[in-house]
Amino acid sequence: MKDTEILGQIKELVDEEHALRERLLGGELTSEEEHARIAYIEESLDRCWDLLRQRRARRNVGEDPDFAAPRPVSEVENYQQ
Protein backbone atom coordinates (compact mmCIF):
# COMPACT_ATOMS: atom_id res chain seq x y z
CA MET A 1 0.00 0.00 0.00
CA LYS A 2 1.43 3.38 -1.02
CA ASP A 3 1.36 6.49 1.16
CA THR A 4 -1.38 8.08 -0.92
CA GLU A 5 -3.55 4.97 -0.55
CA ILE A 6 -3.04 4.95 3.22
CA LEU A 7 -3.90 8.65 3.44
CA GLY A 8 -7.00 8.01 1.32
CA GLN A 9 -8.08 5.24 3.66
CA ILE A 10 -7.51 7.54 6.66
CA LYS A 11 -9.73 10.18 5.04
CA GLU A 12 -12.48 7.62 4.39
CA LEU A 13 -12.36 6.41 7.99
CA VAL A 14 -12.49 9.96 9.38
CA ASP A 15 -15.41 10.78 7.09
CA GLU A 16 -17.22 7.65 8.28
CA GLU A 17 -16.57 8.59 11.90
CA HIS A 18 -18.09 12.04 11.35
CA ALA A 19 -21.09 10.53 9.54
CA LEU A 20 -21.67 8.08 12.39
CA ARG A 21 -21.67 10.87 14.95
CA GLU A 22 -24.20 12.81 12.85
CA ARG A 23 -26.40 9.73 12.51
CA LEU A 24 -26.28 9.25 16.28
CA LEU A 25 -27.33 12.86 16.85
CA GLY A 26 -30.12 12.38 14.29
CA GLY A 27 -31.41 9.28 16.10
CA GLU A 28 -30.64 7.01 13.16
CA LEU A 29 -28.64 4.55 15.27
CA THR A 30 -28.16 3.66 18.89
CA SER A 31 -25.19 4.72 20.97
CA GLU A 32 -24.18 1.04 21.22
CA GLU A 33 -24.10 0.73 17.43
CA GLU A 34 -22.14 3.96 17.15
CA HIS A 35 -19.64 2.95 19.86
CA ALA A 36 -18.99 -0.44 18.29
CA ARG A 37 -18.29 1.02 14.87
CA ILE A 38 -16.26 3.92 16.29
CA ALA A 39 -14.05 1.43 18.15
CA TYR A 40 -13.37 -0.41 14.90
CA ILE A 41 -12.68 2.86 13.06
CA GLU A 42 -10.25 4.03 15.77
CA GLU A 43 -8.35 0.74 15.60
CA SER A 44 -8.22 0.96 11.81
CA LEU A 45 -6.97 4.54 11.98
CA ASP A 46 -4.24 3.56 14.45
CA ARG A 47 -3.10 0.78 12.10
CA CYS A 48 -3.07 3.15 9.12
CA TRP A 49 -1.04 5.78 10.97
CA ASP A 50 1.35 3.09 12.20
CA LEU A 51 1.87 1.80 8.67
CA LEU A 52 2.44 5.31 7.37
CA ARG A 53 5.02 5.94 10.12
CA GLN A 54 6.76 2.66 9.27
CA ARG A 55 6.94 3.62 5.60
CA ARG A 56 8.32 7.07 6.39
CA ALA A 57 10.89 5.65 8.82
CA ARG A 58 12.09 3.13 6.25
CA ARG A 59 12.35 5.84 3.62
CA ASN A 60 14.33 8.08 6.02
CA VAL A 61 16.99 5.41 6.57
CA GLY A 62 17.23 4.51 2.88
CA GLU A 63 15.17 1.32 3.03
CA ASP A 64 12.31 0.32 0.74
CA PRO A 65 9.04 1.55 2.26
CA ASP A 66 7.14 -1.21 0.46
CA PHE A 67 8.53 -3.70 2.99
CA ALA A 68 6.52 -2.03 5.76
CA ALA A 69 3.59 -4.19 6.79
CA PRO A 70 0.42 -3.56 8.77
CA ARG A 71 0.76 -4.73 12.35
CA PRO A 72 -2.00 -6.45 14.28
CA VAL A 73 -4.36 -4.31 16.33
CA SER A 74 -3.10 -5.93 19.52
CA GLU A 75 0.41 -4.67 18.80
CA VAL A 76 -0.52 -1.20 17.61
CA GLU A 77 -3.00 -0.59 20.43
CA ASN A 78 -0.48 -1.53 23.13
CA TYR A 79 2.23 0.99 22.23
CA GLN A 80 3.57 2.99 25.12
CA GLN A 81 3.46 6.70 24.44
Buried (B, 14 or more C-beta within 10 A) or exposed (E): BEEEEBEEBBEEBEEBBEEBEEBBEEEEEEEEEBEEBBEEBBBBBBBBEBBBEBBEEBEEEEEEBEEBEBBEBEEBEEEEE
